[in-house]
Amino acid sequence: MWIGACTSSIGTWMQMMAQSWLVLQLSGSPFKLGLDSFLSGIPIVLFSLFGGVFADRTARQKILIGSQVVQLTCAFLLAALFATRVVEVWHILTLSFIVGTAQSFGGPAYQALIPSLVKTEDLPNAIALNSIQFNVARVLGPMFGGLALTNLGASWCFSLNGLSFVAVVISLLVIRPHFSPSKTGESVLTSMKQGFAFIRKQGTMESLILLAFSMTFLAFPVVVFLPVFARDVFHGGPNLYTIMLVCSGGGSICGALVVAGFGKYKHQGRAALLMLVALGALVTGFALSRWLVLSCILIFLSGGTLLAAFVTISSLVQMITSNEMRGRVMSVYNVAFRGGMPFGSLIVGALVKEFSAPVVLMYNGILLGILGLFYLVVQRKVATL
């Protein structure tokens, strides 16, 4: 499963790198860049709760295979549009929405599937390793994507991404998870209500979900708007954008390795909040930096801190959740975590038009630090975990 997911993630990052640059090149608008991220993420907010119910009722592999086939088709379609020179920004935006819809069903199924492949005591390490594969792809994908974009053209990035989904389908046909969906006559709405009721009964679950949303809402736009920093702040091109993506991905790998090395440890909640404060400081520093070397160091460190905080919070949510409720609970968590990305990107994109990317992201970093301090000092439920 790890190998298949890593292969697919490399292809996805190749496409994301080429697609972001293509949107900025075709439109010349940072707002369109944020809109593309918004449209790829908003289906997760709209449909993930349904996806979570199906993940508890249906074989999770079947849902994931369907999701991969849809994403594969969209990648090849975008490659064909670009190769025939008819691609327009609205094509990209539409396909981003379709891919996001497929991910809204595949995401809860995937997150619920991972714990059924390992023992409970190995869960933090499994989540960290899963994050490592994603961030290995964040390093290798932009590297390969940059080479393909520069030397072969964007259609190759999209085509190779389409091929990469085959690896996931093969791995899904091979694995044997320890989970059998329960048969029920309950309505989808009733199942959703049970998921929300379970979350409300857990004293800290709501706070963890809110933190996940806030973290991606404020921190993820740093990655989305790296093309703007590469082009407008440092006056570079696709190669500089690739370097920045690689720095961010390399930091994320290191952050995940550190968390995997520690495994399950005491005071994970307090550690996650301290990471959030540090992340705020790093984002603010990156926004203010005008020295390229320092910016690359800060983006490396912020990538590591963001990933370490994410893995720690995800591990806490997974360990609190029972297996029969996992799909529904993780769908709510997925809505929060992934939902912060499109809204943050859209709002930052609109504000960048009025101010500038460095100014807006500086305030994002300050708000992140304040949020972490609030949960450390005032609302201390998470800090006691």
C-alpha positions in Angstrom: 0.0 0.0 0.0 2.9 2.3 0.9 4.7 1.7 -2.4 1.5 2.2 -4.5 0.5 5.4 -2.7 4.0 6.8 -2.9 4.1 6.2 -6.7 0.8 7.9 -7.2 1.7 10.8 -4.9 4.9 11.4 -7.0 2.6 11.7 -10.1 0.2 13.9 -8.3 2.9 16.4 -7.3 4.3 16.4 -10.8 0.9 17.5 -12.0 0.3 20.0 -9.2 3.7 21.6 -10.0 2.9 21.9 -13.7 -0.7 22.8 -13.2 0.0 25.7 -10.7 2.6 27.2 -13.1 0.2 26.7 -16.1 -2.7 28.5 -14.3 -0.4 31.4 -13.3 1.0 31.5 -16.9 -2.4 31.4 -18.6 -4.2 33.8 -16.3 -1.4 35.9 -14.8 -3.6 36.1 -11.7 -2.7 34.9 -8.2 -6.4 34.8 -7.5 -7.0 32.2 -10.2 -4.2 30.2 -8.5 -6.1 30.3 -5.2 -9.3 29.6 -7.0 -7.8 26.4 -8.5 -6.8 25.2 -5.0 -10.2 26.2 -3.7 -12.1 24.2 -6.4 -9.9 21.1 -5.8 -10.6 21.2 -2.1 -14.2 22.4 -1.7 -15.7 19.0 -2.8 -14.0 17.5 0.3 -16.0 19.9 2.5 -19.2 19.2 0.6 -19.0 15.4 0.1 -16.6 13.9 2.6 -19.3 13.2 5.2 -21.1 11.0 2.7 -17.7 9.4 1.8 -17.2 8.6 5.5 -20.6 6.8 5.8 -19.8 4.7 2.7 -16.3 3.9 4.1 -18.0 2.3 7.1 -20.6 0.5 4.9 -18.6 -0.7 1.9 -15.4 -2.4 1.2 -12.9 0.5 1.5 -10.8 -0.9 -1.4 -13.7 -0.6 -3.8 -14.3 3.0 -3.0 -10.6 3.8 -3.4 -10.4 2.0 -6.8 -13.3 4.1 -8.1 -11.6 7.2 -6.8 -8.3 6.4 -8.5 -10.0 5.6 -11.9 -11.8 9.1 -11.9 -8.5 10.9 -11.1 -6.6 8.9 -13.7 -9.2 9.8 -16.4 -9.0 13.5 -15.5 -5.2 13.5 -15.7 -5.2 12.0 -19.2 -7.9 14.4 -20.3 -5.9 17.4 -19.2 -2.8 16.0 -20.9 -4.9 15.7 -24.2 -6.2 19.3 -23.8 -2.7 20.7 -23.4 -1.2 18.5 -26.1 -3.8 19.7 -28.6 -3.2 23.4 -27.5 -6.9 24.0 -26.6 -6.5 24.1 -22.8 -8.0 27.1 -21.0 -8.1 28.0 -17.4 -11.7 26.9 -17.0 -10.8 23.4 -18.2 -8.3 23.2 -15.4 -10.7 24.6 -12.8 -13.4 22.1 -13.8 -11.1 19.1 -13.7 -9.8 20.2 -10.3 -13.3 20.1 -9.0 -13.9 16.6 -10.4 -10.7 15.3 -8.9 -11.6 16.9 -5.6 -14.9 15.1 -5.7 -13.2 11.8 -6.2 -10.9 12.5 -3.3 -13.8 13.4 -1.0 -14.9 9.7 -1.2 -11.4 8.2 -1.4 -9.9 10.2 1.4 -12.0 8.9 4.3 -11.8 5.3 2.9 -8.0 5.6 2.8 -7.6 7.1 6.2 -9.9 4.5 7.7 -8.0 1.7 5.8 -4.6 2.4 7.2 -5.4 1.5 10.9 -6.9 -1.9 9.7 -3.5 -2.8 8.3 -1.4 -2.4 11.5 -1.7 -3.1 15.3 -2.9 -0.3 17.6 0.5 0.3 19.2 2.0 0.8 15.7 -0.6 3.4 14.6 1.5 6.6 15.2 4.4 5.1 13.2 2.0 4.0 10.4 0.5 7.5 10.1 4.0 9.0 10.2 5.2 6.6 7.5 2.2 7.3 5.4 3.0 11.0 5.7 6.6 10.2 4.7 5.5 8.7 1.5 3.4 11.7 0.7 6.3 14.0 1.4 8.9 11.9 -0.4 6.6 12.5 -3.3 6.7 16.3 -2.5 10.4 16.2 -3.1 10.6 13.8 -6.0 7.4 14.9 -7.8 8.4 18.6 -8.2 12.0 17.5 -9.2 10.7 15.2 -11.9 7.9 17.6 -12.7 10.3 20.5 -13.2 12.5 18.4 -15.5 9.4 17.2 -17.5 7.9 20.7 -17.6 11.1 22.4 -18.8 12.3 19.7 -21.3 9.1 17.9 -22.4 6.1 20.1 -21.7 3.2 20.0 -19.2 1.3 17.2 -21.0 4.0 14.8 -19.9 3.5 15.7 -16.3 -0.2 15.1 -16.6 0.2 11.8 -18.5 2.7 10.4 -16.0 0.4 11.3 -13.2 -2.4 9.3 -15.0 -0.1 6.3 -15.2 0.9 6.5 -11.5 -2.7 5.8 -10.4 -2.3 2.2 -11.8 0.2 1.5 -9.0 -2.5 2.3 -6.3 -5.1 0.1 -8.0 -2.6 -2.8 -8.1 -1.8 -2.4 -4.4 -5.5 -2.2 -3.5 -6.1 -5.5 -5.2 -3.2 -7.2 -3.3 -3.8 -6.0 0.4 -6.0 -7.8 2.9 -7.2 -5.4 5.6 -8.7 -6.6 8.9 -12.1 -4.9 8.4 -15.5 -6.2 7.2 -18.2 -3.5 6.6 -21.2 -4.0 8.8 -24.7 -4.4 7.2 -27.2 -1.9 8.3 -30.6 -0.6 7.3 -29.9 2.9 8.8 -30.2 5.9 6.5 -27.1 7.8 5.5 -28.3 10.8 7.6 -28.7 8.6 10.7 -25.1 7.2 10.3 -23.8 10.8 10.0 -25.5 11.8 13.2 -23.9 8.8 15.0 -20.5 10.1 13.8 -21.2 13.6 15.1 -22.5 12.2 18.4 -19.4 10.1 18.9 -17.2 13.3 18.3 -19.2 15.3 20.8 -18.8 12.6 23.5 -15.0 12.8 23.3 -14.0 15.9 25.2 -11.0 16.8 23.1 -12.0 15.6 19.6 -13.8 18.9 18.7 -10.7 20.9 19.6 -8.4 18.6 17.6 -10.7 19.0 14.6 -10.8 22.8 14.9 -7.0 22.8 15.2 -6.7 20.7 12.0 -8.9 23.2 10.1 -7.0 26.3 11.5 -3.6 24.8 10.7 -4.4 24.1 7.0 -6.4 27.3 6.7 -3.5 29.5 7.8 -0.4 27.4 6.9 -1.2 25.6 3.6 -1.4 28.8 1.5 2.4 29.1 2.0 2.7 26.1 -0.4 0.0 27.2 -2.7 1.5 30.7 -3.3 5.1 29.6 -3.7 4.9 30.3 -7.4 4.1 33.9 -6.5 7.1 34.2 -4.2 9.3 32.5 -6.9 8.1 34.9 -9.6 7.3 38.2 -7.9 9.5 38.3 -4.8 12.7 36.5 -6.1 12.1 37.1 -9.8 12.7 33.4 -10.8 10.9 30.8 -12.9 9.8 27.2 -12.7 13.2 26.0 -11.6 13.2 28.3 -8.5 9.6 27.2 -7.8 10.8 23.6 -8.0 13.6 24.3 -5.5 11.2 25.8 -3.0 8.8 22.9 -3.3 11.6 20.5 -2.8 12.7 22.4 0.3 9.2 22.2 1.8 8.9 18.5 1.0 12.3 17.7 2.4 11.4 19.4 5.6 8.2 17.5 5.8 10.0 14.2 5.4 12.3 15.1 8.3 9.4 16.1 10.4 7.6 12.8 9.8 10.8 10.8 10.5 11.2 12.5 13.8 7.6 11.7 14.8 7.9 8.1 13.6 11.2 7.8 15.6 9.4 8.8 18.8 6.3 6.7 18.1 3.7 7.0 20.9 5.0 9.3 23.7 3.6 11.3 26.6 2.2 14.8 26.3 1.6 14.6 22.5 -1.1 17.3 22.7 1.3 19.8 24.3 4.0 19.0 21.8 1.5 19.6 18.9 0.6 23.0 20.3 4.2 24.0 20.7 4.8 23.0 17.1 1.9 25.2 16.1 3.5 28.2 17.8 6.8 27.4 16.1 5.1 27.0 12.7 3.6 30.5 13.1 7.0 32.0 13.7 8.5 30.2 10.7 5.7 31.3 8.4 6.1 34.9 9.5 9.8 34.7 9.0 9.4 33.3 5.5 7.0 36.0 4.5 9.3 38.7 5.7 12.6 37.2 4.3 14.1 38.7 1.1 17.2 36.5 1.2 16.7 33.4 -0.9 18.9 31.1 1.2 17.2 32.1 4.4 13.7 31.7 2.7 14.6 28.1 1.6 15.8 27.3 5.2 12.6 28.7 6.6 10.3 26.9 4.1 12.2 23.6 5.0 11.7 24.1 8.7 8.1 25.1 8.3 7.4 22.0 6.2 8.8 19.8 8.9 7.0 21.5 11.7 3.6 21.5 9.8 4.0 17.8 9.0 5.0 16.9 12.6 2.0 18.8 14.0 -0.3 17.1 11.5 0.9 13.6 12.2 0.7 14.2 16.0 -2.9 15.5 15.8 -4.0 12.8 13.4 -2.5 10.1 15.7 -4.5 11.5 18.6 -7.7 11.4 16.6 -7.2 7.9 15.3 -6.3 6.5 18.8 -9.5 8.0 20.3 -11.7 6.6 17.5 -13.2 3.0 17.5 -12.9 1.0 14.2 -16.6 0.8 13.5 -16.9 4.6 13.7 -13.5 5.4 12.0 -14.8 6.2 8.5 -17.4 8.7 9.8 -15.1 10.3 12.3 -12.2 10.5 9.8 -14.6 12.0 7.2 -15.3 14.9 9.7 -11.6 15.3 10.4 -11.0 15.2 6.6 -13.5 17.9 6.1 -11.8 20.1 8.7 -8.2 19.3 7.6 -8.7 19.4 3.9 -11.5 22.1 4.2 -9.0 24.6 5.5 -7.0 24.4 2.3 -9.5 25.7 -0.2 -10.9 28.4 2.0 -7.5 29.6 3.1 -6.2 29.6 -0.5 -9.3 31.4 -1.8 -9.2 34.1 0.9 -5.4 34.6 0.7 -5.7 34.8 -3.2 -8.3 37.6 -2.9 -6.2 39.4 -0.2 -3.0 39.1 -2.3 -4.7 41.1 -5.0 -5.2 44.0 -2.6 -2.0 43.8 -0.6 0.8 41.3 -1.4 1.6 37.6 -0.7 4.3 38.4 1.9 2.0 40.8 3.9 -0.9 38.4 3.9 1.2 35.3 4.9 2.9 37.3 7.6 -0.4 37.8 9.3 -1.3 34.1 8.8 1.9 33.2 10.7 1.0 35.6 13.5 -2.5 34.1 13.8 -1.1 30.6 13.9 1.2 31.5 16.8 -1.7 33.2 18.7 -3.9 30.1 18.2 -1.2 27.7 19.6 -0.7 29.9 22.6 -4.4 30.1 23.2 -4.7 26.3 23.5 -1.6 26.1 25.5 -2.6 28.7 28.1 -6.3 29.2 28.1 -8.2 26.2 26.5 -6.0 23.4 27.9 -7.9 20.3 26.9 -5.5 19.4 24.1 -2.5 20.2 26.1 -3.4 17.5 28.7 -3.3 14.7 26.1 
